[in-house]
Amino acid sequence: MGRVSQAQARENRRRVVETASRLFREQGTHVSVADLMKASGLTHGGFYKQFASKEALVDEATAHAFGELARVQQDGLAQYAGQPAAAQRALIDAYLSVEHRDNMADGCPVAALVTDMAREPGDREAHRVYTEGVGRFADRLATEDDEDGITRLCALLGALVLARATKGSPLSEDILTTVRTALTEPR
């Protein structure tokens, strides 16, 4: 079998990182390299030609997931330019939706990776990227009247994680609805 071109190697790496980003959000970072490469449509042996270690892939896939989060939030909120309250409402509505609850693979890396990152050493790149991503998300949730984006983020994250954990019961949708109302209705 011949060597792959540099362009094909870059494409393979991109595919592995995107696949890892989705699988890690859906199943956690404990996914095996063999399963990850199979899901990418590549052989297990090719992994170490692309990455020094699985930890290096976790670092890169975490950064990719937060890049996607930023793009999705920017694209989704672009239509609300000059309307910060409407933008905030749209973000909260999308975050606390049944669709987001049910689609972990393409969902928020803050919620999906929380327990994995809690176990990561603080000096790892993935932990740094995660921490910075959490901070940027909290900043996006701060309003002009109330700069407490951290409280909003904690409410969103807690509601999403609990709704996922109770999926299939009426409580799951009650959690989403109750917290969405609490964060968007005037007090």
N, CA and C atoms as an extended XYZ file, in Angstrom:
561
Properties=species:S:1:pos:R:3:atomname:S:1:resname:S:1:resid:I:1 pbc="F F F"
N         0.847       -1.168        0.000 N   MET     1
C         0.000        0.000        0.000 CA  MET     1
C         0.897        1.239        0.000 C   MET     1
N         0.607        2.221       -0.854 N   GLY     2
C         1.432        3.412       -0.984 CA  GLY     2
C         1.194        4.430        0.120 C   GLY     2
N         2.105        5.369        0.186 N   ARG     3
C         1.985        6.445        1.163 CA  ARG     3
C         0.883        7.404        0.727 C   ARG     3
N         0.255        8.016        1.709 N   VAL     4
C        -0.784        8.990        1.382 CA  VAL     4
C        -0.124       10.347        1.150 C   VAL     4
N        -0.759       11.154        0.337 N   SER     5
C        -0.232       12.492        0.071 CA  SER     5
C        -0.384       13.361        1.320 C   SER     5
N         0.331       14.464        1.353 N   GLN     6
C         0.201       15.397        2.474 CA  GLN     6
C        -1.228       15.923        2.574 C   GLN     6
N        -1.847       16.174        1.438 N   ALA     7
C        -3.233       16.663        1.444 CA  ALA     7
C        -4.163       15.600        2.043 C   ALA     7
N        -3.963       14.341        1.674 N   GLN     8
C        -4.797       13.268        2.218 CA  GLN     8
C        -4.524       13.090        3.710 C   GLN     8
N        -3.268       13.227        4.123 N   ALA     9
C        -2.926       13.112        5.550 CA  ALA     9
C        -3.623       14.214        6.349 C   ALA     9
N        -3.643       15.449        5.816 N   ARG    10
C        -4.341       16.557        6.488 CA  ARG    10
C        -5.830       16.279        6.578 C   ARG    10
N        -6.400       15.751        5.497 N   GLU    11
C        -7.823       15.420        5.478 CA  GLU    11
C        -8.124       14.312        6.492 C   GLU    11
N        -7.283       13.300        6.562 N   ASN    12
C        -7.466       12.218        7.531 CA  ASN    12
C        -7.406       12.758        8.955 C   ASN    12
N        -6.443       13.639        9.223 N   ARG    13
C        -6.313       14.220       10.562 CA  ARG    13
C        -7.559       15.027       10.909 C   ARG    13
N        -8.024       15.844        9.958 N   ARG    14
C        -9.235       16.642       10.168 CA  ARG    14
C       -10.418       15.734       10.487 C   ARG    14
N       -10.549       14.657        9.742 N   ARG    15
C       -11.658       13.724        9.953 CA  ARG    15
C       -11.575       13.073       11.338 C   ARG    15
N       -10.375       12.697       11.755 N   VAL    16
C       -10.212       12.082       13.082 CA  VAL    16
C       -10.558       13.088       14.177 C   VAL    16
N       -10.090       14.323       14.043 N   VAL    17
C       -10.374       15.345       15.058 CA  VAL    17
C       -11.873       15.621       15.128 C   VAL    17
N       -12.538       15.772       13.991 N   GLU    18
C       -13.986       16.015       13.990 CA  GLU    18
C       -14.750       14.829       14.587 C   GLU    18
N       -14.351       13.631       14.218 N   THR    19
C       -15.007       12.435       14.751 CA  THR    19
C       -14.780       12.341       16.254 C   THR    19
N       -13.555       12.579       16.689 N   ALA    20
C       -13.243       12.538       18.121 CA  ALA    20
C       -14.038       13.589       18.876 C   ALA    20
N       -14.140       14.771       18.320 N   SER    21
C       -14.889       15.841       18.965 CA  SER    21
C       -16.331       15.408       19.206 C   SER    21
N       -16.932       14.785       18.219 N   ARG    22
C       -18.322       14.314       18.352 CA  ARG    22
C       -18.419       13.140       19.327 C   ARG    22
N       -17.549       12.148       19.165 N   LEU    23
C       -17.613       10.965       20.033 CA  LEU    23
C       -17.302       11.300       21.490 C   LEU    23
N       -16.340       12.181       21.712 N   PHE    24
C       -16.005       12.563       23.087 CA  PHE    24
C       -17.194       13.268       23.748 C   PHE    24
N       -17.886       14.114       22.996 N   ARG    25
C       -19.066       14.779       23.558 CA  ARG    25
C       -20.201       13.783       23.802 C   ARG    25
N       -20.309       12.797       22.959 N   GLU    26
C       -21.389       11.831       23.071 CA  GLU    26
C       -21.103       10.730       24.102 C   GLU    26
N       -19.848       10.254       24.151 N   GLN    27
C       -19.528        9.082       24.967 CA  GLN    27
C       -18.465        9.333       26.035 C   GLN    27
N       -17.780       10.459       25.974 N   GLY    28
C       -16.698       10.735       26.916 CA  GLY    28
C       -15.346       10.454       26.282 C   GLY    28
N       -14.308       10.961       26.906 N   THR    29
C       -12.960       10.831       26.340 CA  THR    29
C       -12.373        9.441       26.523 C   THR    29
N       -13.085        8.551       27.179 N   HIS    30
C       -12.604        7.177       27.361 CA  HIS    30
C       -12.796        6.315       26.103 C   HIS    30
N       -13.388        6.845       25.049 N   VAL    31
C       -13.562        6.099       23.799 CA  VAL    31
C       -12.189        5.575       23.370 C   VAL    31
N       -12.140        4.324       22.964 N   SER    32
C       -10.852        3.736       22.578 CA  SER    32
C       -10.371        4.290       21.243 C   SER    32
N        -9.069        4.267       21.060 N   VAL    33
C        -8.481        4.697       19.794 CA  VAL    33
C        -9.001        3.817       18.658 C   VAL    33
N        -9.125        2.511       18.888 N   ALA    34
C        -9.618        1.602       17.848 CA  ALA    34
C       -11.031        1.992       17.426 C   ALA    34
N       -11.913        2.260       18.400 N   ASP    35
C       -13.292        2.653       18.075 CA  ASP    35
C       -13.334        4.004       17.370 C   ASP    35
N       -12.508        4.909       17.798 N   LEU    36
C       -12.441        6.239       17.194 CA  LEU    36
C       -11.992        6.157       15.736 C   LEU    36
N       -10.947        5.386       15.488 N   MET    37
C       -10.448        5.263       14.123 CA  MET    37
C       -11.463        4.537       13.234 C   MET    37
N       -12.133        3.536       13.779 N   LYS    38
C       -13.168        2.837       13.019 CA  LYS    38
C       -14.285        3.809       12.642 C   LYS    38
N       -14.713        4.634       13.602 N   ALA    39
C       -15.757        5.624       13.330 CA  ALA    39
C       -15.297        6.660       12.305 C   ALA    39
N       -13.991        6.888       12.238 N   SER    40
C       -13.427        7.832       11.268 CA  SER    40
C       -13.255        7.204        9.890 C   SER    40
N       -13.414        5.875        9.823 N   GLY    41
C       -13.219        5.174        8.554 CA  GLY    41
C       -11.755        4.938        8.230 C   GLY    41
N       -10.916        4.945        9.252 N   LEU    42
C        -9.470        4.771        9.063 CA  LEU    42
C        -8.983        3.596        9.906 C   LEU    42
N        -7.766        3.162        9.637 N   THR    43
C        -7.214        2.038       10.391 CA  THR    43
C        -6.606        2.518       11.702 C   THR    43
N        -6.608        1.626       12.666 N   HIS    44
C        -6.043        1.912       13.987 CA  HIS    44
C        -4.570        2.287       13.879 C   HIS    44
N        -3.847        1.617       13.007 N   GLY    45
C        -2.411        1.864       12.851 CA  GLY    45
C        -2.081        3.279       12.410 C   GLY    45
N        -2.986        3.911       11.706 N   GLY    46
C        -2.736        5.266       11.222 CA  GLY    46
C        -2.798        6.333       12.300 C   GLY    46
N        -3.339        5.995       13.451 N   PHE    47
C        -3.515        6.987       14.514 CA  PHE    47
C        -2.193        7.624       14.924 C   PHE    47
N        -1.187        6.788       15.179 N   TYR    48
C         0.068        7.316       15.718 CA  TYR    48
C         0.939        7.996       14.662 C   TYR    48
N         0.530        7.913       13.405 N   LYS    49
C         1.182        8.716       12.364 CA  LYS    49
C         0.682       10.156       12.440 C   LYS    49
N        -0.526       10.323       12.996 N   GLN    50
C        -1.158       11.639       13.064 CA  GLN    50
C        -1.004       12.312       14.428 C   GLN    50
N        -0.998       11.515       15.513 N   PHE    51
C        -1.029       12.071       16.869 CA  PHE    51
C         0.026       11.397       17.740 C   PHE    51
N         0.651       12.172       18.587 N   ALA    52
C         1.667       11.634       19.493 CA  ALA    52
C         1.057       10.708       20.537 C   ALA    52
N        -0.202       10.977       20.904 N   SER    53
C        -0.874       10.194       21.941 CA  SER    53
C        -2.370       10.474       21.872 C   SER    53
N        -3.135        9.676       22.586 N   LYS    54
C        -4.563        9.938       22.675 CA  LYS    54
C        -4.794       11.269       23.384 C   LYS    54
N        -3.974       11.585       24.380 N   GLU    55
C        -4.106       12.859       25.093 CA  GLU    55
C        -3.957       14.039       24.131 C   GLU    55
N        -3.043       13.908       23.166 N   ALA    56
C        -2.877       14.979       22.168 CA  ALA    56
C        -4.148       15.146       21.342 C   ALA    56
N        -4.794       14.035       21.029 N   LEU    57
C        -6.062       14.108       20.294 CA  LEU    57
C        -7.158       14.717       21.165 C   LEU    57
N        -7.218       14.358       22.441 N   VAL    58
C        -8.204       14.955       23.344 CA  VAL    58
C        -8.010       16.473       23.367 C   VAL    58
N        -6.756       16.913       23.429 N   ASP    59
C        -6.469       18.353       23.417 CA  ASP    59
C        -7.031       19.006       22.157 C   ASP    59
N        -6.718       18.419       21.010 N   GLU    60
C        -7.136       19.008       19.733 CA  GLU    60
C        -8.643       18.928       19.529 C   GLU    60
N        -9.253       17.799       19.909 N   ALA    61
C       -10.694       17.639       19.745 CA  ALA    61
C       -11.467       18.583       20.665 C   ALA    61
N       -10.945       18.839       21.855 N   THR    62
C       -11.583       19.788       22.771 CA  THR    62
C       -11.549       21.193       22.174 C   THR    62
N       -10.404       21.582       21.641 N   ALA    63
C       -10.296       22.894       20.996 CA  ALA    63
C       -11.257       22.979       19.807 C   ALA    63
N       -11.362       21.908       19.042 N   HIS    64
C       -12.279       21.882       17.900 CA  HIS    64
C       -13.729       22.061       18.367 C   HIS    64
N       -14.113       21.357       19.424 N   ALA    65
C       -15.488       21.456       19.939 CA  ALA    65
C       -15.813       22.874       20.384 C   ALA    65
N       -14.880       23.542       21.058 N   PHE    66
C       -15.139       24.912       21.490 CA  PHE    66
C       -15.135       25.884       20.307 C   PHE    66
N       -14.344       25.601       19.281 N   GLY    67
C       -14.404       26.407       18.059 CA  GLY    67
C       -15.764       26.290       17.403 C   GLY    67
N       -16.304       25.070       17.362 N   GLU    68
C       -17.656       24.866       16.822 CA  GLU    68
C       -18.696       25.603       17.644 C   GLU    68
N       -18.582       25.536       18.960 N   LEU    69
C       -19.535       26.225       19.839 CA  LEU    69
C       -19.536       27.724       19.542 C   LEU    69
N       -18.364       28.304       19.429 N   ALA    70
C       -18.267       29.747       19.153 CA  ALA    70
C       -18.895       30.079       17.799 C   ALA    70
N       -18.621       29.258       16.778 N   ARG    71
C       -19.198       29.510       15.441 CA  ARG    71
C       -20.713       29.387       15.463 C   ARG    71
N       -21.231       28.358       16.106 N   VAL    72
C       -22.679       28.152       16.168 CA  VAL    72
C       -23.337       29.319       16.896 C   VAL    72
N       -22.749       29.738       18.008 N   GLN    73
C       -23.329       30.854       18.755 CA  GLN    73
C       -23.279       32.138       17.936 C   GLN    73
N       -22.165       32.401       17.266 N   GLN    74
C       -22.070       33.609       16.440 CA  GLN    74
C       -23.075       33.575       15.300 C   GLN    74
N       -23.135       32.455       14.591 N   ASP    75
C       -24.059       32.341       13.457 CA  ASP    75
C       -25.506       32.455       13.914 C   ASP    75
N       -25.835       31.795       15.004 N   GLY    76
C       -27.205       31.808       15.500 CA  GLY    76
C       -27.648       33.156       16.022 C   GLY    76
N       -26.697       33.927       16.509 N   LEU    77
C       -27.047       35.213       17.112 CA  LEU    77
C       -26.850       36.391       16.161 C   LEU    77
N       -26.271       36.155       15.000 N   ALA    78
C       -26.007       37.239       14.045 CA  ALA    78
C       -27.284       37.974       13.654 C   ALA    78
N       -28.386       37.255       13.583 N   GLN    79
C       -29.651       37.881       13.190 CA  GLN    79
C       -30.199       38.821       14.259 C   GLN    79
N       -29.597       38.801       15.457 N   TYR    80
C       -30.078       39.638       16.560 CA  TYR    80
C       -29.148       40.813       16.841 C   TYR    80
N       -28.394       41.238       15.846 N   ALA    81
C       -27.470       42.355       16.030 CA  ALA    81
C       -28.221       43.579       16.556 C   ALA    81
N       -27.706       44.160       17.613 N   GLY    82
C       -28.335       45.334       18.211 CA  GLY    82
C       -29.522       45.007       19.096 C   GLY    82
N       -29.813       43.725       19.296 N   GLN    83
C       -30.932       43.288       20.127 CA  GLN    83
C       -30.417       42.288       21.173 C   GLN    83
N       -29.655       42.744       22.144 N   PRO    84
C       -29.033       41.802       23.085 CA  PRO    84
C       -30.011       40.943       23.872 C   PRO    84
N       -31.160       41.476       24.238 N   ALA    85
C       -32.141       40.678       24.991 CA  ALA    85
C       -32.700       39.551       24.120 C   ALA    85
N       -32.988       39.850       22.867 N   ALA    86
C       -33.490       38.829       21.955 CA  ALA    86
C       -32.416       37.778       21.666 C   ALA    86
N       -31.176       38.221       21.540 N   ALA    87
C       -30.068       37.288       21.308 CA  ALA    87
C       -29.902       36.350       22.497 C   ALA    87
N       -29.973       36.915       23.704 N   GLN    88
C       -29.859       36.117       24.922 CA  GLN    88
C       -30.995       35.094       25.006 C   GLN    88
N       -32.195       35.525       24.709 N   ARG    89
C       -33.364       34.638       24.737 CA  ARG    89
C       -33.198       33.498       23.736 C   ARG    89
N       -32.738       33.807       22.530 N   ALA    90
C       -32.538       32.783       21.499 CA  ALA    90
C       -31.480       31.773       21.926 C   ALA    90
N       -30.409       32.246       22.519 N   LEU    91
C       -29.355       31.349       22.987 CA  LEU    91
C       -29.886       30.413       24.071 C   LEU    91
N       -30.599       30.953       25.035 N   ILE    92
C       -31.160       30.152       26.128 CA  ILE    92
C       -32.193       29.159       25.595 C   ILE    92
N       -33.069       29.612       24.707 N   ASP    93
C       -34.081       28.721       24.129 CA  ASP    93
C       -33.432       27.553       23.391 C   ASP    93
N       -32.396       27.832       22.610 N   ALA    94
C       -31.712       26.767       21.865 CA  ALA    94
C       -30.972       25.821       22.808 C   ALA    94
N       -30.330       26.376       23.820 N   TYR    95
C       -29.549       25.564       24.754 CA  TYR    95
C       -30.441       24.634       25.558 C   TYR    95
N       -31.584       25.132       25.989 N   LEU    96
C       -32.492       24.336       26.815 CA  LEU    96
C       -33.630       23.735       25.986 C   LEU    96
N       -33.292       23.281       24.802 N   SER    97
C       -34.277       22.649       23.918 CA  SER    97
C       -34.147       21.132       23.985 C   SER    97
N       -35.209       20.460       23.619 N   VAL    98
C       -35.200       18.997       23.540 CA  VAL    98
C       -34.170       18.554       22.496 C   VAL    98
N       -34.069       19.285       21.399 N   GLU    99
C       -33.107       18.940       20.344 CA  GLU    99
C       -31.686       18.950       20.888 C   GLU    99
N       -31.325       19.974       21.645 N   HIS   100
C       -29.974       20.036       22.209 CA  HIS   100
C       -29.775       18.938       23.242 C   HIS   100
N       -30.778       18.716       24.064 N   ARG   101
C       -30.690       17.635       25.062 CA  ARG   101
C       -30.393       16.305       24.391 C   ARG   101
N       -31.063       16.052       23.272 N   ASP   102
C       -30.982       14.748       22.622 CA  ASP   102
C       -29.808       14.598       21.665 C   ASP   102
N       -29.069       15.650       21.403 N   ASN   103
C       -27.980       15.586       20.420 CA  ASN   103
C       -26.647       15.938       21.076 C   ASN   103
N       -26.178       15.058       21.920 N   MET   104
C       -24.936       15.320       22.644 CA  MET   104
C       -23.730       15.440       21.710 C   MET   104
N       -23.681       14.642       20.662 N   ALA   105
C       -22.516       14.621       19.782 CA  ALA   105
C       -22.242       15.975       19.141 C   ALA   105
N       -23.283       16.727       18.842 N   ASP   106
C       -23.111       18.049       18.238 CA  ASP   106
C       -23.409       19.164       19.228 C   ASP   106
N       -23.601       18.806       20.483 N   GLY   107
C       -24.001       19.771       21.488 CA  GLY   107
C       -22.842       20.487       22.150 C   GLY   107
N       -23.173       21.172       23.188 N   CYS   108
C       -22.240       22.023       23.914 CA  CYS   108
C       -21.139       21.201       24.593 C   CYS   108
N       -19.880       21.536       24.329 N   PRO   109
C       -18.787       20.818       24.982 CA  PRO   109
C       -18.686       21.115       26.475 C   PRO   109
N       -19.218       22.241       26.928 N   VAL   110
C       -19.177       22.549       28.362 CA  VAL   110
C       -19.924       21.460       29.121 C   VAL   110
N       -21.134       21.142       28.675 N   ALA   111
C       -21.949       20.122       29.346 CA  ALA   111
C       -21.423       18.716       29.080 C   ALA   111
N       -21.054       18.447       27.846 N   ALA   112
C       -20.676       17.092       27.459 CA  ALA   112
C       -19.356       16.633       28.070 C   ALA   112
N       -18.434       17.554       28.271 N   LEU   113
C       -17.094       17.175       28.729 CA  LEU   113
C       -16.844       17.490       30.197 C   LEU   113
N       -17.859       17.959       30.915 N   VAL   114
C       -17.651       18.441       32.277 CA  VAL   114
C       -16.999       17.399       33.183 C   VAL   114
N       -17.474       16.178       33.183 N   THR   115
C       -16.890       15.187       34.097 CA  THR   115
C       -15.514       14.728       33.625 C   THR   115
N       -15.317       14.646       32.316 N   ASP   116
C       -13.984       14.288       31.818 CA  ASP   116
C       -12.955       15.351       32.183 C   ASP   116
N       -13.332       16.613       32.025 N   MET   117
C       -12.381       17.688       32.328 CA  MET   117
C       -12.128       17.823       33.827 C   MET   117
N       -13.098       17.448       34.638 N   ALA   118
C       -12.889       17.477       36.090 CA  ALA   118
C       -11.801       16.490       36.491 C   ALA   118
N       -11.582       15.478       35.677 N   ARG   119
C       -10.562       14.463       35.964 CA  ARG   119
C        -9.227       14.747       35.280 C   ARG   119
N        -9.196       15.734       34.399 N   GLU   120
C        -7.968       16.078       33.684 CA  GLU   120
C        -7.023       16.866       34.587 C   GLU   120
N        -5.729       16.602       34.489 N   PRO   121
C        -4.778       17.440       35.226 CA  PRO   121
C        -4.869       18.893       34.745 C   PRO   121
N        -4.715       19.822       35.658 N   GLY   122
C        -4.836       21.243       35.330 CA  GLY   122
C        -3.800       21.747       34.355 C   GLY   122
N        -2.718       21.020       34.166 N   ASP   123
C        -1.670       21.479       33.250 CA  ASP   123
C        -1.849       20.962       31.823 C   ASP   123
N        -2.914       20.215       31.566 N   ARG   124
C        -3.169       19.689       30.228 CA  ARG   124
C        -3.804       20.755       29.341 C   ARG   124
N        -3.480       20.707       28.071 N   GLU   125
C        -4.021       21.653       27.098 CA  GLU   125
C        -5.546       21.575       27.039 C   GLU   125
N        -6.097       20.381       27.080 N   ALA   126
C        -7.559       20.229       27.028 CA  ALA   126
C        -8.210       20.941       28.211 C   ALA   126
N        -7.619       20.845       29.373 N   HIS   127
C        -8.171       21.502       30.567 CA  HIS   127
C        -8.109       23.022       30.407 C   HIS   127
N        -7.007       23.526       29.869 N   ARG   128
C        -6.864       24.969       29.634 CA  ARG   128
C        -7.910       25.452       28.628 C   ARG   128
N        -8.052       24.733       27.517 N   VAL   129
C        -9.022       25.100       26.480 CA  VAL   129
C       -10.438       25.068       27.048 C   VAL   129
N       -10.738       24.045       27.816 N   TYR   130
C       -12.062       23.914       28.426 CA  TYR   130
C       -12.330       25.100       29.356 C   TYR   130
N       -11.380       25.409       30.216 N   THR   131
C       -11.546       26.501       31.176 CA  THR   131
C       -11.762       27.832       30.460 C   THR   131
N       -10.970       28.095       29.438 N   GLU   132
C       -11.145       29.333       28.673 CA  GLU   132
C       -12.499       29.355       27.957 C   GLU   132
N       -12.915       28.208       27.426 N   GLY   133
C       -14.209       28.122       26.747 CA  GLY   133
C       -15.363       28.388       27.691 C   GLY   133
N       -15.268       27.868       28.907 N   VAL   134
C       -16.301       28.129       29.915 CA  VAL   134
C       -16.368       29.620       30.208 C   VAL   134
N       -15.215       30.247       30.360 N   GLY   135
C       -15.176       31.691       30.631 CA  GLY   135
C       -15.784       32.513       29.511 C   GLY   135
N       -15.465       32.155       28.259 N   ARG   136
C       -16.041       32.898       27.117 CA  ARG   136
C       -17.547       32.714       27.047 C   ARG   136
N       -18.026       31.507       27.327 N   PHE   137
C       -19.462       31.247       27.300 CA  PHE   137
C       -20.160       32.060       28.390 C   PHE   137
N       -19.585       32.098       29.573 N   ALA   138
C       -20.164       32.900       30.662 CA  ALA   138
C       -20.200       34.377       30.268 C   ALA   138
N       -19.143       34.852       29.622 N   ASP   139
C       -19.112       36.249       29.165 CA  ASP   139
C       -20.247       36.526       28.179 C   ASP   139
N       -20.525       35.581       27.264 N   ARG   140
C       -21.611       35.751       26.293 CA  ARG   140
C       -22.975       35.813       26.969 C   ARG   140
N       -23.078       35.174       28.122 N   LEU   141
C       -24.361       35.133       28.828 CA  LEU   141
C       -24.594       36.338       29.726 C   LEU   141
N       -23.570       37.127       29.969 N   ALA   142
C       -23.741       38.331       30.787 CA  ALA   142
C       -24.583       39.338       30.003 C   ALA   142
N       -25.424       40.067       30.710 N   THR   143
C       -26.252       41.084       30.064 CA  THR   143
C       -25.742       42.460       30.454 C   THR   143
N       -26.250       43.452       29.778 N   GLU   144
C       -25.853       44.835       30.086 CA  GLU   144
C       -26.288       45.220       31.499 C   GLU   144
N       -27.464       44.769       31.914 N   ASP   145
C       -27.998       45.124       33.225 CA  ASP   145
C       -27.386       44.306       34.352 C   ASP   145
N       -26.987       43.090       34.039 N   ASP   146
C       -26.528       42.150       35.061 CA  ASP   146
C       -25.375       41.362       34.474 C   ASP   146
N       -24.204       41.552       34.990 N   GLU   147
C       -23.026       40.914       34.420 CA  GLU   147
C       -22.803       39.495       34.927 C   GLU   147
N       -23.795       38.870       35.521 N   ASP   148
C       -23.597       37.566       36.114 CA  ASP   148
C       -23.832       36.422       35.121 C   ASP   148
N       -22.993       36.357       34.115 N   GLY   149
C       -23.067       35.277       33.145 CA  GLY   149
C       -22.725       33.927       33.750 C   GLY   149
N       -21.912       33.914       34.788 N   ILE   150
C       -21.550       32.646       35.435 CA  ILE   150
C       -22.788       31.983       36.025 C   ILE   150
N       -23.641       32.755       36.675 N   THR   151
C       -24.868       32.182       37.240 CA  THR   151
C       -25.750       31.615       36.134 C   THR   151
N       -25.893       32.341       35.035 N   ARG   152
C       -26.699       31.848       33.914 CA  ARG   152
C       -26.089       30.572       33.334 C   ARG   152
N       -24.770       30.564       33.172 N   LEU   153
C       -24.118       29.377       32.634 CA  LEU   153
C       -24.337       28.173       33.549 C   LEU   153
N       -24.191       28.368       34.838 N   CYS   154
C       -24.404       27.263       35.783 CA  CYS   154
C       -25.838       26.752       35.725 C   CYS   154
N       -26.796       27.652       35.591 N   ALA   155
C       -28.198       27.240       35.478 CA  ALA   155
C       -28.422       26.461       34.178 C   ALA   155
N       -27.878       26.959       33.065 N   LEU   156
C       -28.026       26.270       31.783 CA  LEU   156
C       -27.377       24.887       31.832 C   LEU   156
N       -26.165       24.852       32.297 N   LEU   157
C       -25.415       23.604       32.347 CA  LEU   157
C       -26.096       22.588       33.259 C   LEU   157
N       -26.468       23.019       34.448 N   GLY   158
C       -27.139       22.118       35.379 CA  GLY   158
C       -28.437       21.585       34.813 C   GLY   158
N       -29.209       22.458       34.205 N   ALA   159
C       -30.484       22.034       33.629 CA  ALA   159
C       -30.270       21.037       32.499 C   ALA   159
N       -29.304       21.310       31.621 N   LEU   160
C       -29.065       20.416       30.490 CA  LEU   160
C       -28.576       19.050       30.965 C   LEU   160
N       -27.641       19.036       31.882 N   VAL   161
C       -27.099       17.768       32.383 CA  VAL   161
C       -28.189       16.958       33.091 C   VAL   161
N       -28.983       17.617       33.915 N   LEU   162
C       -30.069       16.905       34.606 CA  LEU   162
C       -31.148       16.437       33.625 C   LEU   162
N       -31.453       17.250       32.624 N   ALA   163
C       -32.454       16.842       31.626 CA  ALA   163
C       -31.961       15.633       30.838 C   ALA   163
N       -30.667       15.598       30.536 N   ARG   164
C       -30.115       14.435       29.838 CA  ARG   164
C       -30.152       13.202       30.731 C   ARG   164
N       -29.839       13.380       32.004 N   ALA   165
C       -29.811       12.249       32.933 CA  ALA   165
C       -31.200       11.690       33.210 C   ALA   165
N       -32.227       12.519       33.051 N   THR   166
C       -33.605       12.074       33.325 CA  THR   166
C       -34.413       11.895       32.044 C   THR   166
N       -33.746       11.902       30.897 N   LYS   167
C       -34.402       11.756       29.596 CA  LYS   167
C       -35.315       10.536       29.602 C   LYS   167
N       -36.476       10.685       29.022 N   GLY   168
C       -37.446        9.606       28.981 CA  GLY   168
C       -38.496        9.717       30.070 C   GLY   168
N       -38.306       10.664       30.972 N   SER   169
C       -39.301       10.895       32.021 CA  SER   169
C       -39.871       12.298       31.844 C   SER   169
N       -41.048       12.548       32.375 N   PRO   170
C       -41.623       13.895       32.297 CA  PRO   170
C       -40.740       14.940       32.990 C   PRO   170
N       -39.982       14.513       33.980 N   LEU   171
C       -39.110       15.443       34.703 CA  LEU   171
C       -38.102       16.108       33.773 C   LEU   171
N       -37.611       15.384       32.786 N   SER   172
C       -36.602       15.923       31.875 CA  SER   172
C       -37.091       17.198       31.181 C   SER   172
N       -38.255       17.137       30.575 N   GLU   173
C       -38.783       18.321       29.892 CA  GLU   173
C       -39.212       19.392       30.890 C   GLU   173
N       -39.658       18.994       32.069 N   ASP   174
C       -39.986       19.972       33.124 CA  ASP   174
C       -38.753       20.775       33.509 C   ASP   174
N       -37.620       20.115       33.618 N   ILE   175
C       -36.369       20.808       33.967 CA  ILE   175
C       -36.050       21.844       32.902 C   ILE   175
N       -36.083       21.439       31.635 N   LEU   176
C       -35.777       22.371       30.540 CA  LEU   176
C       -36.715       23.574       30.554 C   LEU   176
N       -38.010       23.310       30.680 N   THR   177
C       -39.010       24.372       30.645 CA  THR   177
C       -38.888       25.310       31.843 C   THR   177
N       -38.742       24.760       33.014 N   THR   178
C       -38.684       25.567       34.232 CA  THR   178
C       -37.473       26.490       34.242 C   THR   178
N       -36.331       25.971       33.898 N   VAL   179
C       -35.113       26.795       33.917 CA  VAL   179
C       -35.140       27.804       32.766 C   VAL   179
N       -35.620       27.383       31.592 N   ARG   180
C       -35.739       28.333       30.477 CA  ARG   180
C       -36.637       29.501       30.870 C   ARG   180
N       -37.757       29.224       31.493 N   THR   181
C       -38.682       30.274       31.944 CA  THR   181
C       -38.012       31.161       32.990 C   THR   181
N       -37.335       30.564       33.930 N   ALA   182
C       -36.678       31.341       35.002 CA  ALA   182
C       -35.611       32.285       34.432 C   ALA   182
N       -34.950       31.867       33.369 N   LEU   183
C       -33.879       32.701       32.801 CA  LEU   183
C       -34.363       33.717       31.782 C   LEU   183
N       -35.569       33.543       31.259 N   THR   184
C       -36.014       34.435       30.180 CA  THR   184
C       -37.214       35.308       30.534 C   THR   184
N       -37.970       34.936       31.527 N   GLU   185
C       -39.144       35.736       31.891 CA  GLU   185
C       -38.729       36.890       32.798 C   GLU   185
N       -39.356       38.042       32.615 N   PRO   186
C       -39.044       39.171       33.503 CA  PRO   186
C       -39.409       38.833       34.949 C   PRO   186
N       -38.623       39.349       35.850 N   ARG   187
C       -38.864       39.078       37.274 CA  ARG   187
C       -39.742       40.098       37.886 C   ARG   187
